[in-house]
Amino acid sequence: MTENTWALIGLWLFFTAVFAWCGLSLKIQKMSQNSEKRDNTSG
């Protein structure tokens, strides 16, 4: 493989990791918001 190929693979992995991290953080935020709403309604 050439250096360019490894660079493309590195970029692809980097962007994939960032996209996955953003998706997970959004899911966690939604879950935390839902739990907060439940606490407020029950209280």
VENBELKA-V331565 format. One record per residue. RES is the residue in one letter. OMEGA is omega as a letter, one per 40 degrees, with the letter a starting at -180 (NA if undefined). NEAR is the number of other ideal C-beta (glycine too) atoms within 12 Angstrom. Layout:
BEGIN
res=RES omega=OMEGA near=NEAR
res=RES omega=OMEGA near=NEAR
END
This chain:
BEGIN
res=M omega=i near=9
res=T omega=i near=8
res=E omega=i near=9
res=N omega=a near=10
res=T omega=i near=11
res=W omega=i near=12
res=A omega=i near=13
res=L omega=i near=14
res=I omega=i near=15
res=G omega=i near=15
res=L omega=a near=14
res=W omega=i near=14
res=L omega=a near=14
res=F omega=a near=14
res=F omega=i near=14
res=T omega=a near=14
res=A omega=i near=14
res=V omega=a near=14
res=F omega=i near=14
res=A omega=a near=14
res=W omega=i near=14
res=C omega=a near=14
res=G omega=a near=14
res=L omega=a near=14
res=S omega=i near=14
res=L omega=i near=14
res=K omega=a near=14
res=I omega=i near=14
res=Q omega=i near=14
res=K omega=a near=14
res=M omega=a near=14
res=S omega=i near=14
res=Q omega=i near=14
res=N omega=a near=14
res=S omega=i near=14
res=E omega=i near=14
res=K omega=a near=13
res=R omega=a near=12
res=D omega=a near=11
res=N omega=a near=10
res=T omega=a near=9
res=S omega=a near=8
res=G omega=NA near=7
END
